[in-house]
Amino acid sequence: MQRRTLLGWFLVLCAGPTLAETPDELWRRLQAGGHVLVVRHAATEPGVGDPPGFTLNDCATQRNLSLPGREDARALGAAVRQHGVPVARVLSSRWCRCQDTARIAFGRVEPAPMLDSLMGDDPDGRGRKLAELRQALGVQAKQGAAAGNLVLVTHDVNIQALTGDKLAQGEMLVATIRPDGTLAVLGRLGVPKSADAVQAM
């Protein structure tokens, strides 16, 4: 009996720090402000990366949002508004699929090169982007909850480098900022089904 009790406590202690919060808890966190919402761009046309010779200034040369992806972005914005989440800045990779996700969901976007895709970057380039992002997050943390929530719209490879999490297109992470500018992930929010479904919640 004692052995089973000790084993039970051991499992609780091991599992406790890794337990993700429920979606309802995450939305309540966001309602209070002072958090970071990390968004992977919404669903795109089929493919990986971008066509050879693409340019950032020409969306026609890139892999862009699909029609379902645009619907997902609209549903994301509807969910944020429905839950009364205060949004401060909306920063995005300069890739069109990220900026379009941000603009459709939140109605505004600030292009941020530090969120540009890390795919193809050498180790020094990746390090510079991540260091710049952590510095910006450290500044955001000092502003506290009164500043609302910071939204970061970026790519799968960037999110994995930043948090270790792999997201589907359109999924989101809710996180707090540590003193060193790294993120402590509280949990994941899935892609809202549709704007109509959100309104019915």
C-alpha positions in Angstrom: 0.0 0.0 0.0 2.8 2.4 1.0 4.7 1.5 -2.2 1.6 2.3 -4.3 1.2 5.6 -2.5 4.8 6.6 -3.1 4.6 5.6 -6.7 1.4 7.7 -7.1 3.1 10.8 -5.7 6.1 10.2 -7.9 3.9 10.1 -11.0 2.1 13.3 -10.0 5.4 15.2 -9.4 6.8 14.0 -12.8 3.6 14.8 -14.7 2.6 18.0 -13.0 4.9 20.5 -14.8 4.0 19.1 -18.3 0.2 19.2 -17.9 -1.3 21.7 -20.5 -4.1 23.9 -19.5 -7.5 23.4 -21.0 -8.8 25.6 -23.8 -11.2 27.4 -21.4 -8.3 28.1 -19.0 -6.2 29.4 -21.9 -8.9 31.7 -23.1 -9.2 33.1 -19.5 -5.5 33.7 -19.4 -5.7 35.6 -22.6 -8.6 37.7 -21.4 -6.4 38.9 -18.5 -3.7 40.2 -20.9 0.0 40.0 -20.6 0.5 36.8 -22.6 1.9 35.8 -26.0 -0.3 34.1 -28.6 2.0 32.3 -31.1 0.2 31.5 -34.3 1.3 29.3 -37.2 0.0 30.7 -40.4 -3.3 29.3 -41.6 -3.7 26.5 -44.2 -1.9 27.0 -47.5 -1.9 25.7 -51.0 -0.2 22.3 -51.1 3.6 22.3 -50.9 6.6 22.8 -48.6 8.5 26.0 -48.5 8.3 28.2 -51.5 8.9 27.9 -55.3 12.4 28.5 -56.5 13.2 32.2 -57.1 10.3 33.5 -54.9 10.6 37.1 -53.6 9.1 38.6 -50.4 7.7 41.6 -52.3 5.7 39.4 -54.7 3.0 37.2 -53.2 2.4 35.6 -56.6 5.8 33.9 -56.3 5.1 32.4 -52.9 3.0 29.6 -51.4 -0.1 31.4 -50.2 -3.2 30.8 -48.1 -5.8 28.5 -49.6 -9.5 29.4 -49.4 -10.0 27.1 -46.4 -7.0 28.8 -44.8 -8.5 32.2 -45.2 -11.7 30.9 -43.6 -9.6 29.5 -40.7 -8.0 32.9 -40.3 -11.4 34.6 -40.2 -12.6 32.0 -37.6 -9.4 32.7 -35.5 -10.2 36.4 -35.4 -13.8 35.7 -34.5 -12.8 33.4 -31.7 -10.4 36.1 -30.2 -13.2 38.7 -30.4 -15.8 36.3 -29.0 -13.7 35.6 -26.0 -13.0 39.3 -25.4 -9.2 38.9 -25.7 -7.3 42.2 -25.7 -4.7 42.3 -28.5 -1.8 44.7 -28.3 0.7 44.3 -31.2 0.3 41.8 -34.0 3.8 41.0 -35.4 4.2 38.8 -38.4 6.8 37.2 -40.7 7.1 39.1 -43.9 5.9 36.0 -45.9 2.5 36.7 -47.5 0.8 33.7 -45.9 1.7 35.0 -42.4 0.8 38.6 -43.1 -2.5 37.5 -44.7 -3.3 35.3 -41.7 -2.6 38.3 -39.3 -4.5 40.8 -41.4 -7.6 38.6 -41.9 -7.7 37.6 -38.3 -6.8 40.8 -36.5 -7.3 43.5 -39.1 -3.7 44.8 -38.8 -0.2 43.5 -39.0 3.4 44.8 -38.3 5.9 43.0 -40.5 8.8 41.7 -38.3 11.9 40.3 -40.0 12.8 38.5 -36.8 9.8 36.2 -37.5 10.8 35.4 -41.1 11.2 31.8 -41.9 14.3 30.1 -40.5 14.2 27.6 -43.3 17.5 27.8 -45.3 19.1 30.1 -42.7 22.6 29.2 -41.5 23.2 28.8 -37.7 24.3 32.4 -37.3 21.3 33.7 -39.1 18.9 31.6 -37.0 20.7 32.7 -33.9 20.4 36.4 -34.7 16.6 36.1 -35.4 15.9 34.2 -32.2 18.1 36.6 -30.1 16.3 39.6 -31.6 12.9 38.0 -30.9 13.8 37.2 -27.3 15.0 40.8 -26.7 11.6 42.1 -28.1 9.8 39.6 -25.8 11.8 40.8 -22.8 10.6 44.4 -23.5 7.0 43.2 -23.9 7.2 41.4 -20.5 8.1 44.6 -18.7 4.9 46.3 -20.0 2.8 43.7 -18.1 -0.9 42.8 -18.5 -2.0 46.4 -19.2 -0.4 46.1 -22.6 -2.8 43.4 -23.7 -1.5 40.2 -25.5 1.3 40.1 -28.0 0.5 38.1 -31.2 3.3 36.5 -33.2 2.4 35.0 -36.6 5.2 32.9 -38.0 6.2 29.5 -39.5 6.4 25.9 -38.2 10.2 25.9 -38.2 10.4 29.1 -36.2 7.9 27.8 -33.6 9.9 24.6 -33.2 13.1 26.6 -32.7 11.4 29.0 -30.2 9.4 26.5 -28.1 10.1 23.0 -29.3 6.4 22.6 -30.3 5.2 21.5 -33.7 1.9 23.0 -34.7 -0.6 22.3 -37.5 -1.3 25.2 -39.8 -3.6 27.7 -38.0 -2.9 26.3 -34.5 -1.8 28.5 -31.6 0.2 28.4 -28.5 -0.5 30.5 -25.4 2.6 31.4 -23.4 4.2 33.6 -20.8 7.5 35.3 -21.1 10.4 34.3 -18.8 12.9 36.9 -17.6 15.4 35.9 -20.2 12.9 36.4 -23.1 12.2 32.8 -23.7 8.6 31.5 -23.7 6.9 29.2 -21.2 4.1 27.5 -23.1 0.9 27.1 -21.1 -1.0 25.1 -23.8 -2.3 24.9 -27.3 -5.5 26.1 -29.0 -6.7 24.3 -32.1 -7.9 25.8 -35.3 -11.4 27.3 -34.8 -13.9 25.3 -37.0 -15.7 28.3 -38.5 -16.8 31.8 -37.6 -20.4 30.5 -37.3 -19.3 27.7 -34.9 -17.5 30.3 -32.8 -20.5 32.6 -32.6 -22.5 29.6 -31.3 -20.2 29.0 -28.4 
